[in-house]
């Protein structure tokens, strides 16, 4: 997917300037819209009815979540660790010998970018029910059916409350965190030949 320069540059508009989003959620959605579409396109090339493709799908998510583990907020640790365990269970049920990596247990000092990472991972849960319908009933699917303890509406409420008052520089870092998360998924997917 290719963007016009004006679209790409829109994420750099500081809050309060003409054309700036009116909420943090809208700002994040608009700034990462094309990153999201790129990742969705990559995964759309996988036929989840096929076991090999489904294993690739799960492995990409397992690797990407593990890679991002050091960038989780403390408030996300339980939910995201549970997602990793679901991925391990599903992959093991399909015959893959995977484990929850130790790197996922290490956490960096708090950074505003962690909100961007959380935005991407939690937002990805919204499509789980739809994807589950594409997976045969006999396949393990605990990852797709897992319901985070912190719902998406609750997360968005926290996002607005905690970051609305921050300045445009902090918002820029949040956007970078989200874009880095999307990029992690794209890099891992490329390792399986997706998008090539």
SEPA-391396 format. One record per residue: residue number from 0; x negated, y negated, z negated of N, C-alpha, C in turn. Coordinates in steps of 0.1 Angstrom, whole numbers, plus 5000, padded with zeros to 4 digits. Each point is the difference from the previous one (the first is absolute). Layout:
% SEPA-391396
(atom NUM; (X; Y; Z); (X; Y; Z); (X; Y; Z))
...
//
This chain:
% SEPA-391396
(atom 0; (4992; 5012; 5000); (5008; 4988; 5000); (4991; 4988; 5000))
(atom 1; (5004; 4990; 5008); (4992; 4988; 5002); (5009; 4988; 4995))
(atom 2; (4993; 4991; 4993); (5007; 4988; 4995); (4996; 4988; 5007))
(atom 3; (5009; 4990; 5001); (4996; 4987; 5004); (4992; 4994; 4989))
(atom 4; (4991; 4991; 5004); (4991; 4993; 4989); (5009; 4993; 4990))
(atom 5; (5010; 4993; 5005); (5008; 4993; 4990); (5007; 5009; 4990))
(atom 6; (5004; 5012; 5004); (5006; 5009; 4991); (4990; 5005; 4989))
(atom 7; (4988; 5003; 5005); (4989; 5004; 4991); (4997; 4989; 4990))
(atom 8; (4999; 4988; 5004); (4996; 4989; 4992); (5011; 4996; 4990))
(atom 9; (5012; 5004; 5002); (5011; 4996; 4991); (4998; 5004; 4986))
(atom 10; (4992; 5011; 4997); (4998; 5004; 4987); (4991; 4991; 4992))
(atom 11; (4994; 4990; 5007); (4990; 4991; 4993); (5007; 4987; 4996))
(atom 12; (5013; 4999; 5003); (5006; 4988; 4996); (5002; 4999; 4985))
(atom 13; (4996; 4989; 4994); (5001; 4999; 4985); (5014; 4997; 4996))
(atom 14; (5005; 5006; 4989); (5013; 4997; 4995); (5002; 4984; 4998))
(atom 15; (5012; 4996; 5005); (5003; 4986; 4999); (4997; 4993; 5013))
(atom 16; (4993; 5006; 5010); (4998; 4995; 5013); (5012; 5003; 5009))
(atom 17; (5001; 4993; 5010); (5011; 5003; 5010); (4999; 5014; 5005))
(atom 18; (5010; 5008; 5000); (5000; 5013; 5005); (4996; 5010; 4990))
(atom 19; (4997; 4997; 4988); (4995; 5009; 4990); (5012; 5008; 4995))
(atom 20; (4999; 5013; 4997); (5010; 5008; 4994); (5005; 4994; 4987))
(atom 21; (5013; 5002; 4996); (5005; 4995; 4988); (4999; 5009; 4988))
(atom 22; (4996; 5012; 5002); (4998; 5009; 4989); (4988; 5009; 5003))
(atom 23; (4995; 5005; 4989); (4988; 5009; 5001); (5003; 5012; 5008))
(atom 24; (5012; 5006; 4998); (5003; 5012; 5008); (5001; 4997; 5015))
(atom 25; (5006; 4988; 5003); (5001; 4997; 5015); (4986; 4997; 5005))
(atom 26; (4992; 4993; 4992); (4986; 4997; 5005); (4993; 5013; 5003))
(atom 27; (5001; 5010; 4991); (4993; 5013; 5002); (5005; 5007; 5012))
(atom 28; (5014; 5000; 5001); (5006; 5007; 5011); (4995; 4994; 5014))
(atom 29; (5001; 4987; 5000); (4996; 4994; 5013); (4986; 5001; 5003))
(atom 30; (4991; 4999; 4990); (4986; 5001; 5002); (4995; 5013; 5004))
(atom 31; (5007; 5011; 4996); (4996; 5014; 5002); (5009; 5007; 5010))
(atom 32; (5009; 4993; 5006); (5010; 5007; 5009); (4993; 5008; 5011))
(atom 33; (4990; 4995; 5006); (4994; 5007; 5011); (4991; 5011; 4995))
(atom 34; (4994; 4999; 4989); (4992; 5010; 4994); (5009; 5012; 4997))
(atom 35; (5012; 4997; 4994); (5010; 5010; 4997); (5005; 5007; 5013))
(atom 36; (5002; 4993; 5010); (5005; 5006; 5013); (4989; 5009; 5006))
(atom 37; (4987; 4995; 4999); (4989; 5009; 5005); (5000; 5013; 4993))
(atom 38; (5001; 5000; 4987); (5000; 5012; 4992); (5012; 5009; 5003))
(atom 39; (5011; 4994; 5001); (5012; 5008; 5003); (4999; 5006; 5014))
(atom 40; (4994; 4993; 5009); (4998; 5005; 5014); (4991; 5013; 5000))
(atom 41; (4989; 4999; 4992); (4991; 5011; 4999); (5007; 5012; 4995))
(atom 42; (5008; 4999; 4989); (5006; 5011; 4994); (5012; 5005; 5009))
(atom 43; (5005; 4992; 5008); (5011; 5004; 5009); (4996; 5010; 5010))
(atom 44; (4987; 5001; 5003); (4994; 5009; 5009); (4999; 5014; 4995))
(atom 45; (5003; 5002; 4987); (5000; 5013; 4994); (5014; 5006; 4999))
(atom 46; (5001; 5013; 5005); (5012; 5007; 4999); (5001; 5007; 4987))
(atom 47; (5007; 4995; 4990); (5000; 5006; 4987); (5007; 5013; 4999))
(atom 48; (5006; 5005; 5011); (5006; 5013; 5001); (4989; 5011; 5002))
(atom 49; (4989; 4995; 5004); (4989; 5009; 5003); (4991; 5000; 4987))
(atom 50; (4997; 5012; 4995); (4992; 5001; 4988); (4987; 4994; 5000))
(atom 51; (4993; 5001; 5011); (4986; 4994; 5001); (5001; 4985; 5000))
(atom 52; (5010; 4995; 5007); (5002; 4985; 5000); (5004; 4995; 4986))
(atom 53; (5008; 5008; 4993); (5005; 4996; 4987); (4988; 5000; 4990))
(atom 54; (4991; 5010; 5001); (4989; 5001; 4992); (4990; 4988; 5002))
(atom 55; (4999; 4996; 5013); (4992; 4988; 5003); (5006; 4988; 4993))
(atom 56; (5013; 4999; 5001); (5007; 4988; 4994); (4997; 5000; 4985))
(atom 57; (5002; 5011; 4993); (4997; 5000; 4986); (4986; 4998; 4997))
(atom 58; (4991; 5005; 5008); (4986; 4999; 4997); (4995; 4985; 5002))
(atom 59; (5006; 4993; 5010); (4997; 4986; 5002); (5004; 4992; 4988))
(atom 60; (5012; 5003; 4995); (5005; 4993; 4988); (4992; 5003; 4988))
(atom 61; (4996; 5013; 4998); (4992; 5004; 4989); (4986; 4993; 5000))
(atom 62; (4994; 4999; 5011); (4987; 4994; 5002); (5001; 4985; 4998))
(atom 63; (5010; 4994; 5006); (5001; 4985; 4998); (5003; 4996; 4986))
(atom 64; (5010; 5007; 4994); (5003; 4997; 4986); (4988; 5002; 4991))
(atom 65; (4992; 5011; 5002); (4988; 5002; 4992); (4990; 4989; 5002))
(atom 66; (4998; 4996; 5012); (4991; 4989; 5003); (5004; 4987; 4994))
(atom 67; (5013; 4998; 4999); (5005; 4987; 4994); (5001; 5001; 4985))
(atom 68; (4997; 5012; 4994); (5002; 5002; 4986); (4994; 4990; 4990))
(atom 69; (4988; 4995; 5004); (4993; 4990; 4992); (5006; 4986; 5000))
(atom 70; (5010; 4999; 5010); (5007; 4987; 5001); (5014; 4999; 4995))
(atom 71; (5004; 5011; 4993); (5013; 5000; 4994); (5001; 4990; 4988))
(atom 72; (5011; 4994; 4998); (5003; 4993; 4988); (5002; 5010; 4989))
(atom 73; (4997; 4996; 4988); (5002; 5009; 4988); (5015; 5004; 5000))
(atom 74; (5009; 4991; 5003); (5015; 5002; 5000); (5004; 5010; 5010))
(atom 75; (4992; 5003; 5011); (5003; 5009; 5010); (4994; 5014; 4998))
(atom 76; (4991; 5001; 4991); (4992; 5012; 4998); (5009; 5013; 4999))
(atom 77; (5010; 5000; 4991); (5008; 5012; 4998); (5007; 5004; 5013))
(atom 78; (5007; 4990; 5007); (5007; 5003; 5012); (4991; 5005; 5011))
(atom 79; (4989; 4993; 5002); (4991; 5004; 5011); (4993; 5013; 4997))
(atom 80; (4996; 5002; 4988); (4994; 5013; 4996); (5010; 5012; 5003))
(atom 81; (5013; 4997; 4997); (5010; 5010; 5002); (5002; 5003; 5015))
(atom 82; (4998; 4989; 5009); (5001; 5002; 5014); (4988; 5009; 5005))
(atom 83; (4988; 4998; 4994); (4989; 5008; 5004); (5002; 5014; 4996))
(atom 84; (5006; 5003; 4988); (5002; 5013; 4996); (5011; 5007; 5009))
(atom 85; (5010; 4992; 5004); (5010; 5006; 5009); (4993; 5004; 5014))
(atom 86; (4991; 4991; 5004); (4993; 5004; 5013); (4992; 5012; 4998))
(atom 87; (4993; 5001; 4989); (4992; 5012; 4997); (5009; 5013; 5000))
(atom 88; (5011; 4999; 4993); (5009; 5011; 4999); (5005; 5004; 5014))
(atom 89; (5004; 4990; 5008); (5005; 5003; 5013); (4990; 5007; 5009))
(atom 90; (4988; 4994; 5000); (4989; 5005; 5008); (4996; 5014; 4996))
(atom 91; (4999; 5003; 4987); (4997; 5013; 4995); (5010; 5010; 5003))
(atom 92; (5013; 4996; 5000); (5011; 5009; 5004); (4998; 5004; 5015))
(atom 93; (4994; 4991; 5008); (4998; 5002; 5014); (4987; 5008; 5003))
(atom 94; (4992; 5002; 4989); (4988; 5008; 5001); (4987; 4992; 5000))
(atom 95; (5001; 4987; 4998); (4988; 4992; 4999); (4995; 4999; 4986))
(atom 96; (4987; 5001; 4998); (4994; 4999; 4987); (4995; 4986; 4998))
(atom 97; (5009; 4992; 4994); (4997; 4986; 4996); (5002; 4998; 4986))
(atom 98; (4994; 4990; 4994); (5002; 4996; 4986); (5001; 4985; 4999))
(atom 99; (5004; 4995; 4989); (5001; 4986; 4997); (4985; 4996; 4997))
(atom 100; (4995; 4991; 5009); (4985; 4996; 4998); (4998; 4992; 4988))
(atom 101; (4988; 5001; 4994); (4997; 4993; 4988); (4999; 4985; 5003))
(atom 102; (4997; 4996; 5012); (4999; 4986; 5004); (5013; 4993; 4998))
(atom 103; (5011; 5007; 5000); (5013; 4994; 4998); (5002; 4996; 4986))
(atom 104; (4992; 5005; 4991); (5001; 4997; 4986); (4993; 4988; 4996))
(atom 105; (4991; 4995; 5008); (4992; 4988; 4997); (5008; 4988; 5005))
(atom 106; (4999; 4989; 4992); (5007; 4988; 5004); (4991; 4988; 4999))
(atom 107; (5001; 4991; 5010); (4993; 4988; 5000); (5006; 4990; 4990))
(atom 108; (4993; 4990; 4997); (5006; 4989; 4992); (5011; 4994; 5008))
(atom 109; (5010; 4994; 4993); (5012; 4995; 5006); (4996; 4990; 5011))
(atom 110; (5007; 5001; 5011); (4999; 4991; 5011); (5014; 4997; 5006))
(atom 111; (5002; 4988; 5004); (5013; 4996; 5006); (5002; 5008; 5013))
(atom 112; (4989; 5006; 5006); (5002; 5008; 5012); (5007; 5013; 4997))
(atom 113; (5000; 5004; 4987); (5007; 5013; 4996); (5015; 4999; 5002))
(atom 114; (5005; 4988; 5000); (5014; 4998; 5003); (5003; 5003; 5014))
(atom 115; (4991; 4997; 5009); (5001; 5003; 5014); (5000; 5015; 5003))
(atom 116; (4991; 5007; 4993); (4999; 5015; 5001); (5013; 5006; 4995))
(atom 117; (5005; 4995; 4989); (5012; 5006; 4994); (5012; 4997; 5009))
(atom 118; (5000; 4988; 5007); (5011; 4997; 5009); (5001; 5010; 5011))
(atom 119; (4988; 5004; 5005); (5000; 5010; 5012); (5004; 5014; 4995))
(atom 120; (4994; 5004; 4989); (5003; 5014; 4996); (5014; 5001; 4995))
(atom 121; (5005; 4991; 4992); (5014; 5001; 4996); (5010; 4998; 5011))
(atom 122; (4996; 4991; 5009); (5009; 4998; 5012); (5001; 5012; 5009))
(atom 123; (4990; 5008; 5000); (5000; 5012; 5009); (5010; 5010; 4995))
(atom 124; (5004; 5000; 4987); (5010; 5009; 4995); (5014; 4998; 5006))
(atom 125; (5002; 4988; 5005); (5014; 4997; 5005); (5004; 5010; 5012))
(atom 126; (4990; 5004; 5007); (5003; 5009; 5012); (5000; 5015; 4997))
(atom 127; (4997; 5003; 4987); (4999; 5014; 4996); (5012; 5009; 5004))
(atom 128; (5012; 4995; 4997); (5012; 5007; 5002); (5002; 5003; 5015))
(atom 129; (4997; 4990; 5008); (5002; 5001; 5015); (4990; 5011; 5005))
(atom 130; (4987; 4999; 4995); (4990; 5009; 5005); (5004; 5014; 4995))
(atom 131; (5006; 5002; 4988); (5003; 5013; 4995); (5010; 5007; 5009))
(atom 132; (5008; 4992; 5007); (5010; 5006; 5009); (4993; 5006; 5013))
(atom 133; (4988; 4995; 5002); (4992; 5005; 5012); (4992; 5013; 4997))
(atom 134; (4999; 5003; 4987); (4992; 5011; 4995); (5009; 5012; 4998))
(atom 135; (4996; 5012; 5005); (5008; 5012; 4998); (5003; 5003; 4985))
(atom 136; (5011; 5005; 4997); (5004; 5002; 4986); (4991; 5010; 4993))
(atom 137; (4993; 5008; 5007); (4991; 5010; 4994); (4986; 4995; 4996))
(atom 138; (4997; 4987; 5005); (4987; 4994; 4997); (5001; 4994; 4986))
(atom 139; (4989; 5000; 4992); (4999; 4993; 4988); (5001; 4985; 5003))
(atom 140; (5007; 4992; 4992); (5002; 4986; 5003); (5001; 4992; 4987))
(atom 141; (4993; 5003; 4989); (5001; 4993; 4988); (4995; 4986; 5002))
(atom 142; (4990; 4998; 5009); (4995; 4986; 5002); (5011; 4991; 5006))
(atom 143; (5007; 5005; 5010); (5010; 4992; 5006); (5012; 4997; 4992))
(atom 144; (5003; 5009; 4990); (5012; 4999; 4992); (4997; 4993; 4986))
(atom 145; (4987; 4998; 4997); (4997; 4994; 4987); (5006; 4986; 4999))
(atom 146; (5006; 4998; 4988); (5006; 4987; 4997); (4992; 4993; 4990))
(atom 147; (4992; 4989; 5003); (4992; 4993; 4990); (5008; 4995; 4988))
(atom 148; (4994; 5000; 4988); (5007; 4995; 4989); (5003; 4985; 5001))
(atom 149; (4992; 4993; 5007); (5002; 4986; 5002); (5006; 4999; 5014))
(atom 150; (5013; 4997; 5001); (5006; 4999; 5013); (4995; 4989; 5008))
(atom 151; (5003; 5000; 5013); (4996; 4989; 5009); (5006; 4987; 4997))
(atom 152; (5013; 4999; 4997); (5005; 4987; 4995); (4993; 4995; 4988))
(atom 153; (4997; 5009; 4990); (4994; 4996; 4988); (4986; 4995; 5003))
(atom 154; (4993; 5007; 5008); (4986; 4995; 5004); (5001; 4987; 5006))
(atom 155; (5009; 4997; 5010); (5001; 4987; 5006); (5003; 4989; 4990))
(atom 156; (5008; 5003; 4990); (5003; 4991; 4990); (4987; 4996; 4992))
(atom 157; (4993; 5010; 4997); (4987; 4998; 4993); (4990; 4992; 5008))
(atom 158; (5000; 5003; 5013); (4991; 4994; 5009); (5003; 4985; 5001))
(atom 159; (5013; 4996; 5001); (5004; 4986; 5000); (4996; 4993; 4987))
(atom 160; (5004; 5007; 4989); (4998; 4993; 4987); (4985; 4998; 4997))
(atom 161; (4992; 5010; 5004); (4986; 4999; 4996); (4991; 4992; 5009))
(atom 162; (5004; 4999; 5013); (4991; 4993; 5010); (5006; 4988; 5006))
(atom 163; (5013; 4997; 4998); (5006; 4988; 5007); (4993; 4987; 4996))
(atom 164; (4995; 4999; 4988); (4994; 4988; 4996); (4985; 4999; 5003))
(atom 165; (4994; 5010; 5006); (4986; 5000; 5004); (4999; 4992; 5012))
(atom 166; (4987; 4995; 5003); (4998; 4991; 5011); (4999; 5008; 5013))
(atom 167; (4999; 4993; 5011); (4999; 5006; 5013); (4988; 5008; 5002))
(atom 168; (4989; 4997; 4993); (4987; 5007; 5001); (5003; 5014; 4994))
(atom 169; (5007; 5001; 4989); (5003; 5013; 4994); (5009; 5008; 5009))
(atom 170; (5010; 4994; 5006); (5009; 5006; 5009); (4992; 5006; 5012))
(atom 171; (4990; 4993; 5005); (4991; 5005; 5010); (4993; 5013; 4996))
(atom 172; (4996; 5000; 4988); (4993; 5013; 4995); (5010; 5011; 4999))
(atom 173; (5012; 4997; 4997); (5011; 5011; 4999); (5002; 5005; 5014))
(atom 174; (5001; 4991; 5010); (5002; 5005; 5014); (4988; 5008; 5004))
(atom 175; (4988; 4996; 4997); (4988; 5008; 5003); (5000; 5014; 4994))
(atom 176; (5005; 5001; 4988); (5001; 5012; 4993); (5010; 5010; 5008))
(atom 177; (5011; 4994; 5004); (5010; 5008; 5007); (4994; 5004; 5014))
(atom 178; (4994; 4991; 5007); (4994; 5003; 5013); (4989; 5011; 4998))
(atom 179; (4992; 4999; 4989); (4990; 5010; 4998); (5006; 5014; 4998))
(atom 180; (5011; 5000; 4993); (5007; 5013; 4998); (5005; 5006; 5013))
(atom 181; (5007; 4991; 5008); (5004; 5005; 5013); (4988; 5005; 5008))
(atom 182; (4989; 4992; 5000); (4988; 5004; 5007); (4995; 5014; 4996))
(atom 183; (5001; 5002; 4987); (4995; 5013; 4995); (5008; 5012; 5006))
(atom 184; (5013; 4998; 5001); (5008; 5010; 5006); (4997; 5002; 5015))
(atom 185; (4997; 4989; 5007); (4997; 5000; 5014); (4986; 5007; 5002))
(atom 186; (4991; 4997; 4992); (4986; 5006; 5001); (5001; 5015; 4998))
(atom 187; (5008; 5004; 4989); (5001; 5015; 4998); (5007; 5007; 5011))
(atom 188; (5011; 4993; 5005); (5007; 5006; 5011); (4992; 5002; 5013))
(atom 189; (4991; 4990; 5002); (4991; 5000; 5012); (4991; 5012; 4999))
(atom 190; (4997; 5004; 4988); (4991; 5012; 4998); (5007; 5013; 5004))
(atom 191; (5013; 5000; 5002); (5007; 5011; 5005); (5004; 4998; 5014))
(atom 192; (4995; 4990; 5007); (5003; 4997; 5014); (5012; 4992; 5002))
(atom 193; (5007; 4996; 4990); (5012; 4992; 5002); (4996; 4986; 5005))
(atom 194; (5007; 4995; 5010); (4997; 4987; 5005); (4989; 4999; 5010))
(atom 195; (4995; 5012; 5004); (4989; 5000; 5010); (5004; 5005; 5013))
//
